[in-house]
Amino acid sequence: MDSSGTYITELLQAWSEGDQGALDQLMTVVYDDLHRLAQRYMAQERPGHTLQATALVHEAYLRLLDSAQPSWQDKAHFFAVCARMMRRILVDWARSRQTLKRQGDLAPLCLEEAVADVGHPGTDLVAVDDALTALAAVDARKSQVVELRFFGGLSAKETAEVLKVSEETALRDWKLAKSWLRRELTKEKPTKEKSRGAC
């Protein structure tokens, strides 16, 4: 973490204690970093996506304003929460625009393809999110590792710092999580639409 980490942590603590002005100061300090994080997300989205990186940062800011003041640990914790928030915004966007008919003619998605191509036409971001949610129920830390690396674009070292584990542990969790998610994403799942029949 860079030298501004201490100042950011102080602002986070002030915000946790109810100082709303601290959030405005914080956003001024971290805006460029958040915008880079949003650009990583948007680079994975298909061309012509209606959300842009700036709008994604602003939406994350509005959600931060509406959230209960968490007990912030440090800069790394803040960016991990922002990465999760941006993931939620994009997944909510995808769910809201998903047609009733599932894209049953698409080939099953493997994690390597998802990591390289998430958001491109034919890739199901919602399926990736559902698989990550299922993984979190089994092993929360492995789900966080995937979220930070896949959605947040963090390196193994940065992920280890955020989660306060060794880099070797982060790499091992990443490898095991990819195997688990690959299996989940390539499973044949029954479609509810087919079982309901025509209305």
N, C-alpha and C positions, 0 to 999 in steps of 0.2 A: 504494500500500500504506500502511496506517496506521502510527502510531508504534510499535506493538508488534512491528513487523516485525523489528527488531534483536534483541529479546529472544527471539522465536520462532526466528530464525536461530541464536542461541547455543544454545538448547535442542536444535535439530535437529543441530547439530554435536556436542554432548555425547552425544546418542543415537547418532549415527553412530560415535562413539568407544567405544560399548559401555555407556554409562550408561543402564540401563533406567529409573531413576528420572526421567530427563529426559523420557521419553515420557509418563509419568504427569503430570508438570508441564505438558508441552506440551498434552496433551489437556484439562487444566483451562482453559488459556488459550484454546484454539481451539475448544472444544466448541460454543459458540453459533454461530460461523461455520460449522462443519461441519453443525450442525443446520439452519441456513438453507439450506445447499447441498443437504442431504438433502430438505428440504421442497420445494425447486425440482424435484428429481427426482420426488418422490412426487406433486406437483401435476400432473405429466404422466401419472401412472398412472391406471388406471380406478378408479372408486369401489369400495370394498370390497377393495382389494388387501390381501393378508394381511401384507405387510411395512409397517411404519410408519416414519416418519422417524427416530424414536429407535432402533428396531431396526436400521435401515440404518447409522446412525452407529456403533452398538455392533459390528455385523458388520465394518464397515471398521476399527474399532479392533483387533478380534481378528486381522484379516488383517495389519494393520501389525505387531502383536506377533509373528506367525509369519514375517514377511518378513525377508530378510537386510537388514542395515543398509545402505541405499544411501548414497551420498555426496550429502547434501542440499545444494542450492545456497542456497536461501532460502525465505521464506514462500510465494512464488508457486509455486515448484517443488513444495513440500509439498501445496498445495491442488490443483495440477494432478494429482498422483499420487492424491490422495483422490478427485477427480472421476472419474478413470479406474477406481479401485477400486470406487466406487459403481456406475458403469456396468456393470462386470463382475458385480457382485453381482446387479443387476437382470436382466441378460441371462442369467446362469446360472439365476436363478429362472425366467425365461420359458422357457428351453430345457428345464428339468426338468419343466415342466408342459405343454409343448407336446404335443398329441396326435400319434399316428403319422400321421394323415391331415392333410396340409397344408391350409390354408384356401383351397382352389383357387377357391371361389366369391366371393372378395373381389376388388374392383377393384384394379388396380395402384396402388402407393403412390407419391406424389411427395413430394419433400423438404419442400415448403412445408406439405403436409398433415401430414407426420410431425412437423415442428417444432411445429405447432399442436396436434396431436392424439395424439402418441405415447402409447401405453399405453391409450388408450380402446378399447372393444370394437371389434374389426375391424382394428386397427392392428398390424402385425407388427414388434415391437421387434427380434426376431431378424434379420429381413431388413435392417433399418437397421444393425444391428451387423455383419452379414456384408458389407454394402456398404462400411462404414467400414473394415473389415479389408482389403478389396480395395483401397480407396483408399490405405491406409497402405503397401501393397506398391508402389504407383506413386509416391506423393508423401507421405511421412510427415508433413511439416509441415502440409499441407492437411488431413490426417486429424485432426491435433491441433487445428487451428483449429475444425473441426466439433465435435470432442469437447468442447472447452472452451466453445464457444458454445451448442451444441445440448444437450449433457448437463449441462455445468457452469453454464449460464446466465450466463456472463461476457459483458461488453460487448466491443466491438471493441478499446477502449483497454486493458481488463484482459487480454484475450487477447494483445495485442501485448506487454504487460509480461511476461507469463508466458513467451512464446516469444522475448523479446528481439529483436523486429522492430519496424518502424514500424507505426503504426496503419493507414497506407495499404496496407502489405503484408498486414496481417491482413485488411483489408476485401477486397482483391483475391483473396487465397487463399479467403476465405469465398464470394465470388461464383463463382469457378472450381470450387471443391469442390461447391457446390450444383448446378451444371450437370452435373458428372460423376456425382454421386450420383443426380440426377433420372433420368439416362439408365440407370444401373444398376438403380434401383428400379422402373422401368417396363418393363424387359426381360421378355420371356416366357422363363421358365426351365422346362426339362423337369423333371417331378417324378419322383423315384426310385421313389416308391411305385407309380406307375402302371406303370413299366417292370418292376418286380419281379413284378407279378401277385399273385394271392391265394395265401396260404400254405396 
